[in-house]
């Protein structure tokens, strides 16, 4: 199977930056080609989980939610099996639990398209 482990969350003032990491571990015999896409989602209290950024791993094609375009960057380090989310110019409304997800292709911001999820890392932005 696939295990995802997020790190890098924390508390920051508005305008600050954070970099989230999602380290991926594959069990022996797992066909890594089944993982086509990785994404970051977030969920604030009382709100639905929303897609923030996604990347097609083989082609490095990226997608962003309108709310984070120009501020967030998703990128990968294939040698480390790690996907990152660089978050700049953070706003109070970016406060949420951030989750890493991985799966096959499909609607990149549709949670049901992802088979594997991390436990989440909290990002808190103070105004």
C-alpha positions as CSV (number, residue, x, y, z in Angstrom):
1,X,0.0,0.0,0.0
2,X,0.9,3.7,0.2
3,X,1.6,5.7,3.3
4,X,1.6,9.5,3.2
5,X,3.1,11.6,6.0
6,X,2.7,15.3,6.1
7,X,4.9,17.7,8.0
8,X,5.7,21.4,8.1
9,X,2.6,22.9,9.5
10,X,2.5,25.4,12.2
11,X,1.5,28.9,13.3
12,X,2.5,31.9,11.3
13,X,1.5,35.5,11.0
14,X,-0.4,36.8,8.0
15,X,2.0,37.5,5.1
16,X,4.4,34.8,6.3
17,X,5.4,31.5,4.6
18,X,5.4,27.8,5.3
19,X,6.5,24.8,3.3
20,X,4.5,21.6,3.8
21,X,6.0,18.2,2.9
22,X,4.3,14.9,2.0
23,X,6.6,11.9,2.2
24,X,5.4,8.8,0.5
25,X,6.2,5.3,1.3
26,X,5.3,2.3,-0.9
27,X,5.0,-1.2,0.4
28,X,7.0,-3.9,-1.3
29,X,5.5,-5.0,-4.6
30,X,3.2,-2.0,-4.9
31,X,2.9,-0.8,-8.5
32,X,4.0,2.9,-8.2
33,X,2.7,3.6,-11.7
34,X,-0.8,3.4,-10.2
35,X,-0.1,6.7,-8.5
36,X,-0.6,9.4,-11.2
37,X,-1.6,12.4,-9.2
38,X,-0.8,14.0,-5.8
39,X,-2.7,16.8,-4.3
40,X,-3.0,19.0,-1.2
41,X,-6.5,19.5,0.3
42,X,-7.5,21.6,3.3
43,X,-10.4,21.6,5.6
44,X,-11.3,24.4,8.0
45,X,-13.7,23.8,10.9
46,X,-17.3,23.7,9.7
47,X,-16.3,23.7,6.1
48,X,-16.0,21.0,3.4
49,X,-12.6,19.7,2.3
50,X,-11.3,21.6,-0.6
51,X,-8.6,21.1,-3.1
52,X,-5.7,23.5,-3.0
53,X,-3.1,22.3,-5.4
54,X,-2.4,19.1,-7.5
55,X,0.4,17.8,-9.6
56,X,0.5,15.0,-12.2
57,X,3.6,13.2,-11.1
58,X,4.8,11.9,-14.5
59,X,4.3,15.1,-16.4
60,X,4.7,17.7,-13.6
61,X,1.5,19.4,-14.7
62,X,0.1,21.5,-11.8
63,X,-3.3,22.8,-10.9
64,X,-4.3,25.4,-8.3
65,X,-7.4,26.6,-6.7
66,X,-8.2,30.2,-7.6
67,X,-7.8,31.2,-3.9
68,X,-4.2,30.3,-3.8
69,X,-2.9,31.0,-7.3
70,X,0.2,33.1,-7.3
71,X,0.8,32.4,-3.6
72,X,1.2,28.6,-3.4
73,X,3.4,26.3,-5.4
74,X,3.3,22.5,-5.5
75,X,6.4,20.6,-6.6
76,X,8.0,17.2,-6.2
77,X,11.3,15.6,-5.5
78,X,11.1,12.2,-7.1
79,X,14.3,11.0,-5.5
80,X,12.8,11.5,-2.1
81,X,9.2,10.5,-3.1
82,X,8.1,13.7,-1.6
83,X,5.6,16.3,-2.7
84,X,5.8,19.8,-1.3
85,X,3.5,22.8,-0.9
86,X,5.2,26.1,-0.7
87,X,2.8,28.6,0.8
88,X,3.7,32.3,0.6
89,X,1.7,35.5,1.5
90,X,-0.4,33.5,3.9
91,X,-3.8,34.8,4.8
92,X,-6.0,34.3,7.8
93,X,-8.4,32.3,5.6
94,X,-5.7,29.8,4.8
95,X,-6.0,28.5,8.3
96,X,-7.0,24.8,8.1
97,X,-5.9,21.3,8.4
98,X,-3.9,20.4,5.3
99,X,-4.0,16.9,3.9
100,X,-1.8,15.2,1.3
101,X,-3.5,12.8,-1.1
102,X,-2.4,10.5,-3.9
103,X,-4.2,8.4,-6.5
104,X,-4.9,7.8,-10.1
105,X,-5.9,10.5,-12.6
106,X,-9.3,12.1,-12.6
107,X,-10.8,15.3,-11.3
108,X,-7.8,16.7,-9.5
109,X,-9.9,18.4,-6.8
110,X,-12.4,15.6,-6.2
111,X,-11.5,13.9,-2.9
112,X,-13.2,10.7,-4.0
113,X,-10.6,10.3,-6.8
114,X,-7.8,9.8,-4.2
115,X,-7.2,6.4,-2.6
116,X,-4.5,7.4,-0.1
117,X,-4.5,10.2,2.4
118,X,-2.2,11.4,5.1
119,X,-3.2,12.3,8.7
120,X,-3.0,16.1,8.1
121,X,-0.9,18.9,9.4
122,X,-2.4,22.0,10.9
123,X,-1.7,25.5,9.5
124,X,-2.8,28.5,11.6
125,X,-2.4,32.0,10.3
126,X,-2.9,34.9,12.6
127,X,-4.1,38.2,11.3
